[in-house]
Amino acid sequence: MVTESKENYFRVPITMPAEMVEYLDGLGMESKKTGGHKIPNTMIVRCAIRLVEKLKPDVRNVRSEEELQERLLDACRNFKK
């Protein structure tokens, strides 16, 4: 497992519903159950943000979490390598 240097990292408090935290924990444990290492929640979130950066979603005039989710789904559908 490659260890990331956290020298330039900032702690960012985020809030989310319990079921999202449970999902992250379960996703992280799935790797361990199948022979890998447990994936920390922070690593999953960092990777998700890196993916969003690559998708370059159109977030102009977004007014709700649901609308943002739809924009992200659109960006996924339209993503070209």
C-alpha positions in Angstrom: 0.0 0.0 0.0 1.4 3.4 -1.0 1.5 5.8 2.0 0.5 9.3 1.1 2.4 12.2 2.5 0.0 14.2 4.6 2.4 17.1 5.1 0.2 19.5 3.0 -3.2 18.1 4.0 -5.8 20.1 5.7 -8.4 18.7 8.1 -11.9 19.4 6.7 -14.9 18.6 8.8 -17.8 17.3 6.8 -21.2 16.2 7.9 -23.3 13.4 6.5 -26.1 11.1 7.5 -25.4 7.9 9.4 -26.2 5.7 6.4 -23.5 7.4 4.3 -21.0 6.8 7.1 -22.1 3.2 7.3 -21.7 2.9 3.5 -18.2 4.3 3.6 -17.2 1.9 6.4 -18.6 -1.0 4.6 -16.9 -0.1 1.4 -13.6 0.2 3.2 -14.1 -3.1 4.9 -14.9 -4.9 1.6 -11.3 -4.6 0.5 -10.1 -6.1 3.7 -12.6 -9.0 3.5 -11.3 -9.9 0.0 -7.6 -9.9 0.9 -6.6 -6.3 0.7 -6.4 -3.6 3.4 -9.2 -1.6 4.9 -9.6 1.6 2.9 -9.9 4.6 5.2 -13.0 6.8 4.8 -10.7 9.8 4.1 -9.1 8.0 1.2 -12.4 7.1 -0.3 -13.6 10.8 -0.1 -10.3 12.0 -1.6 -10.6 9.6 -4.5 -14.2 10.6 -5.1 -13.2 14.3 -5.2 -10.4 13.5 -7.7 -13.0 11.7 -9.9 -15.3 14.8 -9.7 -12.3 16.9 -10.8 -11.8 14.7 -13.9 -15.5 14.8 -14.7 -15.6 18.6 -14.8 -19.4 18.8 -14.0 -21.4 21.9 -15.0 -22.3 23.3 -11.6 -23.6 26.7 -12.8 -26.8 27.8 -11.0 -27.0 24.6 -8.9 -29.5 25.2 -6.1 -29.8 21.9 -4.3 -27.9 18.7 -3.4 -30.3 16.8 -5.6 -29.6 19.0 -8.6 -25.8 18.6 -8.0 -26.2 14.9 -7.9 -28.0 15.0 -11.3 -25.3 17.2 -12.7 -22.7 14.7 -11.5 -24.6 11.8 -13.1 -24.8 13.8 -16.4 -21.0 14.4 -16.2 -20.5 10.7 -15.7 -22.7 9.8 -18.7 -20.8 12.4 -20.9 -17.3 11.6 -19.7 -14.7 10.7 -22.4 -11.2 9.6 -21.5 
